[in-house]
Amino acid sequence: MKQITDGVYQFQGMAAGGVYLITDGDGLTLVDTGMPNAPNQIIRQMKRAGYAPTDIKRILITHSHMDHIGGLAKLKTISGAEVIASAAEKPDIEQVIAVDRVVNDGDILGEVMGGLQVIATPGHSAGHTVYWQPDRRILFIGDALMNWFGRLSMPFEKPTLDMEQAKESARQIAALEPSIVCFGHGPALTENTAAEITAFAAHRL
């Protein structure tokens, strides 16, 4: 695992779909679960860091594309964690495994990072959701934007449900002025982040 900032880590070597670990006093939270082959890598990296799979208490899902929920069934089974996702993504996720808790735009997950805000960012999928820690200005962005080879971009067009809506969600994200952005594709941005995303929104959307 690579540490992004205090209490936030990114799993390394994922074939596709970024997976993040958040550490809190009452246990661990995963953001997304990668492809179907990801759980073995996730568990191995957790064990190296001194954690057991049963330390995972929650799994937050940004959206239901397979590179984000492929490992969900196995990770839920071995951890017993609560699966959390938006109502619009629930039907597709439940083709894999049950959603335990549905969240809506503006909800606060008070048990994660002292309060993680749920923000609806539709476009890439109908119920795409990002998770925002406003005090520390940390954003778990899923596929609302990507960071490929050091360049910000919109998600790929083919799997995106409504690109114009996705662009509007990207503008909403830029308005947050995040300090740290954890992407579903590409490394996290931790420096000059707000300026880069603001410039992207201003000139490329």
N, C-alpha and C positions, 0 to 999 in steps of 0.2 A: 504494500500500500504506500502511496505517496501522500504525505501530509500537505494539505492545501492551506490550512490555517488551524488555529487552536480548535480541536474537537471535530475537524472535518478532514476526511481522507478520501482519495480516489484509488480504486483498485486498478492494478496494472495488468496489461496483457489481455484485455478484453478484445475478442474478435470484432465486435461491434456493439455499440450501446454502452455509454459510460455508466458506471455504478459507483455510488458514493456511500460512505459510512459516516454517520454522525454519532458522537459519543456523548451521552448524558449520564447523570448519576444513577438513574434507574434502569439503564441498559442502553442498547444500541438501536439505531434507526438506519435502515437502508433506503436509499433513493434509487429506484429502478433495480432490475435484476439481470440485465444483459440477455445474451442468447442462451439457448438450452444447455450449452456446454459450460456456461459461466460459473455455476455453483461450485464446482470442484476447485476452481481457481480462487473464488471468493473465500471459501472455507479454509483453504490452505493458507492464504494471506492473513486471514483473521487469526488462525492458530499461531502463526509466526509472531503476531503482535500480542499474543497472550489472551485472545478471546475465544470463547466456545460458540458454536452456532446457536445454542439456546440463550445466549446473551442478546440476540436480536429480538427486540420487543415489537417493532413496527416496520412495515415495508410500505413506503410511499411510492405510488406509481404516477408518473407524469402522463403517460398515455399507453394505449394497448397494442402498439406495434410490437412484433415478435422480438426485435432486438432490445426491447425494454421489459418484456414480461416472459421471455423464454425460460428464464431460470426461476420464475416465481413459484411454480408448483413444488419443486424440490426444496427450495429455501423455506417455504411456508411449512412443508411437511416436517423438515428436520428441526425447525426452530419453534414452531407454534406461534409465530409472530402474527400480529394483527395486520391485515392487508387493507390499505387506505387508498381510495381513488375517487374520482369524480363520478357523478351519476351517469353522465353520457358515455363514459368509458366502461362502466360496469358490465354491460351485456357482453362485450367482447372479452373482457378479462375473465368473466365467469365461464367462458368456454375452456379456460385453463384451470381456474380455481375460484372459490368463492371470495367475494369482497366482503370484508367484515364491517367496514365503516365507510360511508359515503360522505364526501365533503363537497362544499359549494363555495363559490367565489366569496371571499371575505371571511371565511371561517379561520379561526386561530387554533393551531395545534399547540396548546399551552405546555404540553409535556415534552416538546422537542425544542432544544436550543433556547429555552426561556420564552418561546412564543414564535411559531413559524406560521406565517400567513399564507393562506391558499388564494391563488390568483388564477382565474380562468383566462386562458390564452388560446382560444379556438383558432382553427385554421389548418394547422398540420393534421389535426384530427378534430372531431367534433367537441370532445371534452378535454382537450390538451390543457394541462394544469402545470403551473410553476409554483415553487415554494420559496417564500421570501422572509428573511430575517431582517426586519427593518432597522433594529438598533445597530447591528453589525454590518448591515447592507450587503448581505450574502444572498445570492440567488441561485437556486437549483432550477435550471432552465429547460431541461429535457431537450426537445428538438425545436423549440421556438426559434432559436438561432443555432448555427453551428460554427465551429472554430477549426476549419480545415487548413492545415499547413500554415498556420499563423495568419489566416485571413478569415474575417467574419463573413458569413453568408447566410442566406435563407435556407431552410431545409430543402432537400431534393424535391423537384416538382412532382415526380411520378407518384410517390406515396402521400403527397399533401392534398388534403380534401379540398381546400379553398385557399388559394395563394393570396388573394386580396385580403381575406380575413386574417391570414397569417401575418401579412405585412402590417395590418392594423395592430395586431397583438405585439409585434416587434416594436412598434412605436410606443405602445404602452409600457413595454419593458424598458426602453431607453429613458422614458420619463422618470423611472425609479432612480436613475443614476446609481447603479450598484457599484460597490467597491470590489466585490469578488463574484464572478459568475462561473458556475460549474455546469459544463455543457454535457449533453448526451453524446456528442461527437466532437472530439478534440479536447486538448488540455484546458484546464481552468485558466481564466484570466484573473490575475491578482494585482496587476500594476497598470495604472492609467486606464482602468477599465471603463469608468463612466464616460470619459472623453472618447474612447474608441467606439463604444456602442452608440453614443450620441452622434458622432460623425457618420457612422454607418447608416443610422436612421435618416439623417439629414440628406445624404448624398446618394444613397443606393436603394432607397425605398420609394 
